[in-house]
Amino acid sequence: MRMMDIEHPDVAAIQRTGYPSWIECENKDTMAELKEYATEYALEIIKWLLDGYPGIIREFSEYATGYGATTYQDWLN
C-alpha cells in the first residue's frame, strides 16, 4: 500500500494565504472588497484609464454589446 503525503492544514493555509489557519488574515483582499473599492473610486479609475489608454472606452463599448448596454456609437446618435 502506498503512503499518502498528508499535509498539515496550517502548511496548506500558509501556502494559500500567507498566514496559518488560526491567524486571521490582515489583508482582506476579496472580490467584494475590490468591487467596493472600484465603486468608491470609479471616476478616478476612469480618468486614469483615459490618461494611459484612450481607446479603453471604445473597447468597453465593443464589450458592452455582449450584455445589451448602450454602445458608444448608439450613444452618439
N, C-alpha and C positions, 0 to 999 in steps of 0.2 A: 504494500500500500504506500502511495506517495504522500509525503508530508506536505501539507499546505502551508504556505507562508502566511502567518497571521500577523496583522499589523495592529499595533496599539491605536485606539481611537484618537488619542492626543497627537500621535505622529501624523495620522491622516488629516486631522484638523489643522495642524501647523502647516503641512504641505499645501492644503487648500486655501487657508485664510491668513496664515502667518501667526496665528495665535492658537494655544491649546484650547480644547473644547470647554474647559472650565473657566476660561477668561473671556469676558465679553469683548468683542472686537471694538477697538477705538474708532475705526473707520466704518461708518455705516453706509458704505457705497452700495446702494441698491438701485434698481430701476426706478422705483417710486421716488427716491431722493433725487435722482438725476432728472426726472420729469419735473419735479417741483422746482429745482434749480433753473432748468430751461424756461419754465413758465415765468419765473420771477425775473429773469434776465433776457427775455425774448427780444426786446428791442436792441439791446447791446449786442446780442448774438447776431442778429440780422445785420446791424451796422458793421460788425467785424467781418462777417462773411462777404458783404458787398465790397468792403475795402480790399480784401485779399483775393476774392474770386467773384468778379462781377457777373459771370454767367450763371451763378447759382440760382437766380430767380427763374431763368428760362429752363434750367434743368429741373427745378422743382415743378414748374408748370407742366413739363412733359410727364413727370411722375404723377402729378395730380390728376391727369386724365384717367388714370387707373382706378381711382376711387370716386370719380364723379364731381370733383371740385371744379370751380371755375378756372379755366386756364388763363394765362396771360393774354393770349390773343382774343379770347371771348371778353375779357375784362376791358380791353382796349376798345372794342366795338360796342 
